[in-house]
């Protein structure tokens, strides 16, 4: 938009007066061709700063010689770029940018004071910038050009195409090996609570230092390999961990975008190779210091390369690789401008949506800005989740909430102050649309209310096994010595004792707990009497009450385990020997005769042993004295659910089961019972479904998380499959608010 000139003598004299700015002659300029056209990269050899300008902007900088007036600049610009007009406001903004960025010299009094005041203003950090600077503290470094040249000469073979291909094949082989041995890989990983211990955290700090040193040296070596300079090498504290940093901003002077992308991606490649080497060191070594350090290096390199540093949605190395590959150096700035413009449509008048002719637009920048904003929020949420887990592990939960409250309050305060300053700006108030702002606020309030109040039906899904109702397995939930049992082939009634086990260890432990509980209660009663006379007794009373509560819970759990030593029949039927084909091979070899035999009295039965099976008997085979017992048919589907999925499941809800061997014939059913599986054991057939995280013990395979058993009564009898047939179930649960459903899904997917 051109400026319409009037006839004012003062205005004419200002237009014709020479601009007292002249371009610095020591600037280093490189020309390149990008998506926006010709682009110029300018290097300040004194401040070691780099700037990029379009052809039109650099043309105006080159014309500044201290004698050119604004009118002459307009005339030269229109001759050099036909069809384009240069407005005076835009020219003034460019001249101010040239001046404050130090690209021009001015011979007017007071120029130095203005530049000094500007530098002081730029050094003032906002609260967000201050937090970021505290997390990454840089110390002044030094330049070692001769050392870097010697190291680059000795490591040049690593950048040979053959070496790069070998590294790529090595990484592909490592990832493929880990994928093939996924189950063994997961078994070797330490538990989450163990990983948060102080020993592992100290090794994690060492792993971060090793990875970052190699990362920064890789940037420097590739930068020197392509002829650019490494201006500075120094030490920084990244999350208070000593690391190395290398200043390789001189890579912007490289004309080839692929070389610039190679410099930016060198650290990512180095961390990937280091992570692959650490994987093999961890896989091939026995537990020890090297084994633990290799694990930490592997985790740091993989997470940092995939989720943080190598992710183009964050403004790290991955973003610069993407921007150089696309030849869009201003992608980040343009994406943020497009996002602000998009959200401005909900609060500002349409006149604000006019496009700046000096900024290229595109849908790529808009979608990139939206995706990067969402991903930044996800990374922040994941970091808070990890810090919360650390706080729980180290018993610093109150400190975590206090720090989180301070940081959140600071962010809200700064945002409110910035919004207040924007509202105080008259030009912003003129652009603000009251109708759009109120409509947007109302839509947000309605959305939040619906999120927490509107009920939505959802389907909880899991895997399970079909057990025909005619066969009820009797398992030993607690290990013990066989004291008494019925003979195999005997008819039992519902609730009748099939076998009784003895466990002297549990009985002795119960006696000790009773004595401890009596002593704790006596101490508690004594402290209650003393607290009226001794102030210190009130503090000890709280710990005594907690001790009594803990002992009572332990005693109740122990009593429940002692009750489980008595194995009873849940239904009436014939008590027969379990199917040896469905038993584990170790149990088959251990019991040469039927387990329910007087010959086995006194034998030790481990936890999870299949003791017997209760089968329905035809009516004509039921003993006369038991003829009144009701016999039922049908089949039962036993599904195993996570704790986060079972909250909305209740008895009487409808369910749909699809069996693996009958995928085209869904079976309808009704939830009959929901209970916590105290054994925590998972059938071997379901381990392949990867539904739970499990581990092997001497007493069977157990889950690392609570397991809930849901029994579903099928409306049809299953006869065409084996007793251990696997299927998937969908249960229509009670309606829940959408926020609760989203939280359950998040909790189940982020379970540690």
Number of C-alpha atoms within 10 A of each C-alpha: 11 12 10 7 9 9 7 8 9 9 12 13 11 13 18 13 15 17 18 16 22 21 20 16 10 11 14 13 15 14 17 15 15 16 11 14 9 14 19 22 19 20 22 17 11 9 8 12 13 19 13 18 15 17 18 17 18 18 16 18 20 13 18 22 17 16 13 17 20 18 16 16 19 19 13 14 19 14 12 12 12 8 7 14 15 17 13 17 12 13 16 12 11 15 20 13 13 19 18 13 14 17 21 23 18 16 11 9 8 9 12 12 10 12 15 11 11 12 12 10 10 9 9 10 12 10 14 13 11 12 12 13 15 14 15 16 15 17 11 9 16 13 15 12 15 9 10 18 15 11 15 21 13 10 14 13 12 13 15 10 10 11 12 14 12 12 18 15 12 15 18 12 13 18 14 12 12 15 12 11 11 11 14 11 13 14 13 10 11 12 12 12 12 13 16 20 13 13 11 16 15 13 18 23 17 17 21 21 19 19 23 22 17 19 25 21 21 23 25 29 25 25 26 22 19 15 12 20 20 22 17 18 21 15 17 20 18 19 15 12 17 19 23 22 23 23 19 22 20 19 27 22 21 18 15 16 22 15 20 25 22 22 28 27 24 24 26 26 20 22 26 24 19 21 26 24 18 22 21 15 18 22 16 10 13 11 10 10 11 14 18 21 20 26 24 26 28 26 18 20 28 20 14 18 21 14 16 18 21 26 21 19 22 20 15 15 22 23 22 26 24 19 19 22 16 15 19 17 20 15 22 21 11 21 24 18 16 23 17 13 17 14 10 19 16 18 19 21 17 13 9 14 12 8 12 8 9 10 11 13 15 11 10 12 22 22 14 20 23 16 14 20 16 13 16 15 11 12 14 11 12 13 12 14 13 13 15 17 19 20 17 15 17 12 11 14 16 11 11 18 13 11 12 14 12 12 15 12 12 14 14 12 13 15 12 12 12 12 12 11 11 13 14 11 11 10 10 14 13 12 15 19 17 13 13 16 17 13 13 14 14 12 12 12 12 11 13 13 11 14 17 13 14 14 16 15 14 16 17 19 20 20 21 28 23 24 22 22 21 19 21 20 19 21 15 22 21 23 20 22 18 21 17 19 19 16 17 19 14 12 21 21 18 12 12 15 16 23 21 18 25 20 17 11 10 17 14 11 13 18 13 13 17 15 12 16 20 14 13 19 18 14 16 21 14 13 21 14 11 14 15 11 9 11 10 12 17 16 12 15 19 12 12 19 17 13 17 20 15 13 19 16 12 15 19 13 12 17 14 11 17 18 13 16 20 20 22 18 22 16 22 22 26 23 27 21 20 21 12 13 8 11 12 12 10 8 13 14 10 9 11 8 12 16 24 23 14 14 10 18 15 14 13 15 20 17 17 17 19 22 20 26 22 28 20 21 15 9 14 8 11 17 11 9 7 14 12 10 14 9 14 10 12 15 22 26 28 22 25 27 25 18 15 18 19 22 15 18 20 18 14 13 16 18 21 19 26 18 21 13 13 12 12 9 11 14 18 17 24 21 22 17 15 20 11 15 15 12 17 18 21 20 14 12 12 17 17 10 12 10 15 19 14 18 15 11 8 7 13 17 18 21 17 14 14 18 23 20 19 25 23 29 24 23 14 13 14 19 10 9 15 13 16 14 17 23 22 18 26 19 23 20 21 15 14 16 15 18 17 15 20 12 12 16 13 12 14 14 10 10 9 13
